[in-house]
């Protein structure tokens, strides 16, 4: 495997960033995960726009998107895979120990890993921890992912692939790496960004393409919703067949199945969609 690190391609065994990189020492970094199929990315422009928004939210310099595109193209060419996870990581760069940034400049790493198509349905659990809808990092896709690691491990212990969070006022928010939709009375509903969830790229496209409505939802909507599904870069639209101890049948239900088909059809027609 070859990775792009700060200006060029390197073998995985020799690719290096400083052990004093702020992304390592304090989690001062942002990232994007982009789906790649046979060397072609999906929604790369939208991901790069969010990368810039996240950088500004952290107070990092805007990333050089021309360089990021060159890096993505070089990594894709060097690592042919049928289906892959293209990871773009951008950090505060080498810095003193502690929270203050140094002046050595930022770090950019682009890597690609092979993956397999997700199952059509999955199980999820709710967790007792909350998202802070008013936090400094709310809405930013940062490398500070430790609470997601803990929550996802809890889900795995219970045979699930995702953990769902409420926010601090008890509203349904998001998963560790996904957005959540519910079907109630035939309507597709999803928490608004103001709930504290990440403004997911797949989420935004699913809202547009399926006619989903954004609205505040109590966490206990999961106990009564007719159908539930998740969206993310590698899941696309994925039905949920179990929430905690509750089985949903059939899964995917009819509304979710239609959403899955609609998303797939739109994505096949336009590999770099826009939202403006």
N, C-alpha and C positions, 0 to 999 in steps of 0.2 A: 504494500500500500504506500502511496505517495500523498503527502499532505502539503498544503501551502502554509508556510510560516514566514510572516514578515518579509514578503517580497519575492519569494520563490518556492519551488517545489523541493521537498526533502523526503527521503525514505522515512518511514514511520520509526525505524530503529534509531535514526540520528536526528529527527526533528526535535528542536528544543526551544523553549521559552525560559526566561529567567526564573529561578526559584523565588525571586523577590517580586515577581509580577503581581500587581495588585489584584488581578483576577484570582490568583491562588491564595494570597495571604488574607484578603478580606472580602472576596467575592465581588470586587468592583469591576463588573463586566456585564455584557449583554450578549445575546445569541439569537440565532434563528435556525430553525430546522426546515429544510425545503425537500419536498419529495422529488426524486429523480427517477425517471423510467427510461431505460435504454439511452442514457446520456442527455435526456431532455428534462428540464426542470418544469415544475408547475407553480404558477403564481409568483415567480421570482421577483417581479417588480413590486408587488404588494409586500412581500417579505422585506425587501430592502427599504421600502418606505417606513415600515415599522422599525427596522433596525435604526434608522436615523431618528425616529421619534424617541426610541428608548435611550439612545445616546444623549439626546438633548435633555431627557428627563433625569439622567444621572449626572449631567454636566460634563460629559465627555465631548471632545471635538467631533464634528460630523465625520462619519467614516467616508473615505474616498470610494464612492460606489462604483466608479470605473475600475478601480483596482479590485474591488470585491467581485465584480463580474468576471474580470480576467482570472482571478483566483478560482472561482467556481468552474469556469470553462476548462482551466488547466487540470484541475482535480478530476473532473468528470472524464476528460480525455485520457488521463493517466490510469484511471481505475474503472474499466468497463464493468458495469453491473446491470442486471435486468431491472431490479428495483432497489433503490438506495435511499438512505437518509443522508442528505448533504447538510453538514453542520457548519455554520458560520459563527465564530466566536471573536468578540472584539472587547478588549479590556483596557484598563487604565495604564498598563505597561509597568516596567520596573519602577519601584517606589520604595521609600523608607518603610520599615516595619511600623504598623499603625495605620490609622485611617487617612492620613494626609497623602495626597498624590505627589509623585515625583515629577521631574521635568524631562524624562528620557523619551517621552512619546508613547503612543498606544501600541498595542499588539493586535495582530490579526492572524487568526488561524482558520483554515478551511479544511475540513476532512469529510470523507465519504465512507459510509459503512453499508454493506448489503443488508437487506431485510426481506421479509416475506409479507404477502398480502394478509391483512388482518381477517379474522373470522367475521362472519356477518353479524353475530351477536356476541355479547359478553356479559359478565356479572360485575356489579359495582357494590361498594359499601359506603355508608356515610361514616364520617369520623368526628370525634368530639372537638377537634381544633377548628379555629375559625380563620377566615380571611379578614384582613383589616381594610375595609373599603376607603379609609381615610389615611392610609400609610404613605410614607414617602416614595415607596416603590410600587404603589398600586398602579396597575395597568402597564407596567414596564416588564419586558421579557428579560430578566436579569439572570446572571449565573448564580445568584443567591437562592439555591434550590433545595437547601437542606430540609426544610419542613415538608417539601414534596417527597423527598426520599423517605422520611419517617412515615408519612401517610401512605405512600404506595407500599411500603413494607407491610404495614398493617393490613392493607387490602389483600396482598399476596398470601398472608397467613390465613385468610378466610376464603381463598380460592377465587378471588376477584382480580380483575386487571386494572381497576381504577378506584380511587377514593374521591368522594364528593364532599365539598366543604359548604357550610353556611358562612355568612359574614357575621359581623359582630352584633347585628340586630335581628338575627335569626332567619334571614332570607337565603334562599338557595343562591349559590354563587357559581362554583365551577369545580372541575376536577384538578388533579395534580398537573395534568398536561392536556386537558381537554375542556371544551365547553359543553354544557348540558342543555338539552331541549326536552320539553314534555308535551304530550298531546292530551288535551282536555276538551271533551265535547267536539272533537274534530278539528280544533284549532291547535296550531303549533306555536308554543310559547317558549321564550328563553329569557334568562335574566339580562337586564340592561348592563352596559359597561359601568354605570354608576353603582352597581352592586359590589364592585371590586374585582370583577372577573377580568381576565385578559381579553383584549379586543382581538380575538382569534381571527386569522385570515379565513380559515375554512368556515368558521362561524358566520362571518360577514357575508361570504358567498352563499352559504346555506340560507341565511335570512333573505337575501335578495332573490334567490332562485326558487325558494319554496313558499315565499309569502309569510314566513314566520313573523310573529309579533314579539317585540321586546317589552317586558313588563315585570315589575317586582313580583316575586313568588315566595311564599313561605316554604321552608325546608320540607314541611310535612306534605307538600303537594306530591312528593315522591311516593307517599302511601296510598294515593288515590288516582294518580294519573293513569290514563288508559294505555299510553305508550311512553317510553322514554328512549332517547337516543343521544349519543355523544358525537361531537365533531372534533377533528384535529387534523394536522397535516398528514399523518400516516393512517389515521382511521377513516378519513373522509367522513361519511355518515355511517355510524355503527349502532345497530339496535342493542338495547339492554334487555336481557331476559330474566335477570334477577337483581333486586335491590335489597341488600341485607338479607332477610329471610323471605322476602316476598317474590314469588314467581309471577312473571308477566307472560301470558300466553294468549294468542300466538306471538312469537317474536321472530322476525320483525312483524309488527302489526301492519295493517293496510296503509296507514298514513306514513309510517316510517319507511315502508317498502317503496312507496311512491317517491318519498324524499331521496332515498338512496338512488333510485333510477334517474331522477331529475338531476341530481348532482353529477352523477356519472356522465350523463349525456352532455350537460353544459361544459364540464371539464374536458371532455373529449374534443369538443368544438373549439375551445379557446384555452390554450395552454398558458397564456399570460393575461388573465382577465384584469380588468380595472374596476374600481368602485366609484370613481368620480363621475 
